[in-house]
Amino acid sequence: MTEQPRQASTGGISAEFGFYPLHCDMETDQFSILTLSGHEARVTAIIGDANVIKSWLYPGAQQHLDFTSGNLRSMPYSARVFGLPMTHVLALHRSESQDDINFVIWCLSFFTGMRLTTTERGFLDATPIRPEKLVDFALHRCTVADAIQLALNFLELERGDPYTPKRLAAVIHALFLAQYPQNLPFEQFQYLYMALDGCFKLLEVKDAPKPRPTHAGRIQWMCEKFDIPTPDWAENKAGSSSLSIVRNHTIHEALFFDEPLGFSLYGGNKPDASSGNIPLQMKALICRLLVAILGRADVSYVKSAVNTRMIHSLELNA
């Protein structure tokens, strides 16, 4: 995944990124976003791609070139890493760090609800081609400018710890990987649990809770910290939660609801309706924790219950 940063003409640093299907042009004293020329043609081409299914773009078959014969063969398996056209350019006027650009794009990905990247081949397995597919909120009475400013403010607060931005980006990435439509249930669970544990690490580094919560109590501890209603599956009862039990069996015994990995749904092969909804609730909780960690623990979205399928409004400038 080769990155191609370039110095902004007005100072600082800039980089092209994509794929974002909407026009987006804005300028502040700290940053700017400009839509690249040819945007409409690029978007039309991607939307009309034969490998788009339910607003997800798949990369198609891996191509293999036989250097001896010169023949190009379509392999019987898909490519995994692939690229999409760049659609915009982001400039940070007060930074010369590629890491800062990368972090802001990760945050912009989260707040737009679709994967964005500055790299030539920054997508893995499949990616949504429209916004709001990967989160349970929509920006309301605020814009992507507010999201970028929030990311920049976070960077300034965390200058002393270079791992914190990387950990937060890793949580976003795990959240996105969990939603690949072809995941098996245990794969989705593992990604979501890693994202939740990543959120705990981000908070533990700052708060250093004593005693250190076990896996059974970590999610409840985070929920109580931000006044998020603790889901039933995360309640620490007698040293365990229903989620921590699933985690222990999956990670330590390679058993997912009493079956080898890949042979069971979440909740077992005859789950009730509530157990089948827990991965969706895990996703919703991760979204709330990310907003809180980035500095907006005060907004009503963060404190809302996760046991719903509704799309919430998120106001970053409230």
Number of C-alpha atoms within 10 A of each C-alpha: 13 9 15 13 17 14 16 17 10 11 13 17 22 27 24 25 26 21 25 25 19 14 13 17 14 12 12 11 8 14 20 18 22 16 21 17 10 10 18 14 9 17 19 11 11 17 17 9 12 11 15 18 12 9 14 17 20 21 20 18 14 15 14 12 11 10 8 6 7 9 10 11 12 14 12 9 10 14 17 15 14 19 16 22 17 23 24 23 19 23 25 26 19 13 18 18 14 18 13 17 23 22 19 24 23 26 26 22 25 25 25 23 21 21 30 26 25 26 21 18 16 19 20 16 17 23 27 24 23 18 19 18 19 26 22 22 21 18 18 13 12 14 15 18 18 17 23 21 16 20 21 21 13 17 19 9 10 13 11 9 11 11 12 18 24 15 16 22 22 17 25 23 17 20 26 25 22 25 23 18 13 11 13 16 19 24 17 22 25 16 20 25 23 16 28 24 17 20 23 18 17 18 17 16 11 8 9 11 11 7 6 10 15 13 20 22 18 23 26 21 20 19 20 12 12 16 14 22 16 18 17 13 17 21 21 21 10 7 11 15 21 14 20 22 14 19 21 15 15 20 11 9 12 16 19 24 19 16 15 13 17 14 15 19 18 21 19 15 12 11 13 11 9 9 15 16 16 20 18 18 19 22 25 24 27 23 25 26 23 23 21 18 15 18 16 19 19 14 17 15 21 24 18 16 15 24 17 13 11 9 12 16 14 20 19 21 13 11
